[in-house]
Amino acid sequence: MKVQPTPGQAEAQVGAQYQQQLLARCARGDHDRKRKYGACGIITAVLLFPIGLICLFTDSEERCVRCGQKM
């Protein structure tokens, strides 16, 4: 998926093309997922170990790294 610049093409144009290709992947549903856990869930998981893991997984959010859409 490497964009090959043509002679005389500005770096900004190459960057814009690359960004459009990545967002097109998100539009097709090929998201780059990342899960983040909240502070409350992490603290509860540490202090109340076995039961606290339920809070940890409840207090999580999954988003796409490229477009920021919440999954």
C-alpha positions as CSV (number, residue, x, y, z in Angstrom):
1,M,0.0,0.0,0.0
2,K,3.0,2.3,-0.5
3,V,2.2,5.5,-2.4
4,Q,4.8,6.2,-5.1
5,P,5.3,9.9,-5.7
6,T,5.6,11.1,-9.3
7,P,8.2,13.7,-10.2
8,G,7.0,17.1,-9.3
9,Q,4.3,15.9,-6.9
10,A,4.4,17.7,-3.6
11,E,4.8,15.8,-0.3
12,A,1.5,17.2,0.8
13,Q,-0.3,15.5,-2.1
14,V,1.4,12.2,-1.3
15,G,0.3,12.5,2.3
16,A,-3.3,13.4,1.3
17,Q,-3.4,10.3,-1.0
18,Y,-2.1,8.1,1.8
19,Q,-4.6,9.4,4.2
20,Q,-7.5,8.9,1.8
21,Q,-6.4,5.3,1.2
22,L,-6.4,4.6,5.0
23,L,-9.8,6.2,5.5
24,A,-11.1,4.2,2.5
25,R,-10.1,1.0,4.4
26,C,-12.2,2.3,7.4
27,A,-15.1,3.0,5.1
28,R,-15.0,-0.7,4.0
29,G,-15.1,-1.8,7.6
30,D,-11.4,-2.7,7.9
31,H,-10.8,-0.8,11.1
32,D,-7.6,-0.8,13.1
33,R,-9.1,-1.6,16.6
34,K,-7.5,-0.5,19.9
35,R,-9.0,-1.2,23.3
36,K,-8.5,1.3,26.2
37,Y,-9.3,0.6,29.8
38,G,-10.6,3.3,32.2
39,A,-8.8,4.2,35.4
40,C,-11.7,3.1,37.6
41,G,-11.7,-0.3,36.0
42,I,-7.9,-0.7,36.4
43,I,-8.0,0.3,40.1
44,T,-10.9,-1.9,40.9
45,A,-9.2,-4.9,39.1
46,V,-6.1,-4.4,41.2
47,L,-7.8,-3.9,44.6
48,L,-10.5,-6.6,44.2
49,F,-8.6,-9.0,42.0
50,P,-10.8,-11.8,40.8
51,I,-14.1,-9.9,40.9
52,G,-12.5,-6.6,39.8
53,L,-11.7,-8.1,36.4
54,I,-15.4,-7.8,35.6
55,C,-15.3,-4.1,36.3
56,L,-12.1,-3.8,34.1
57,F,-13.8,-5.3,31.1
58,T,-17.0,-3.3,31.7
59,D,-15.0,-0.1,31.9
60,S,-13.3,-0.5,28.5
61,E,-13.7,1.2,25.1
62,E,-12.8,0.1,21.7
63,R,-12.0,2.6,19.0
64,C,-10.5,2.7,15.5
65,V,-7.0,4.2,15.6
66,R,-7.3,5.7,12.1
67,C,-10.7,7.3,12.1
68,G,-11.6,7.4,15.8
69,Q,-15.0,5.7,15.4
70,K,-16.2,3.9,18.5
71,M,-16.8,0.2,17.9
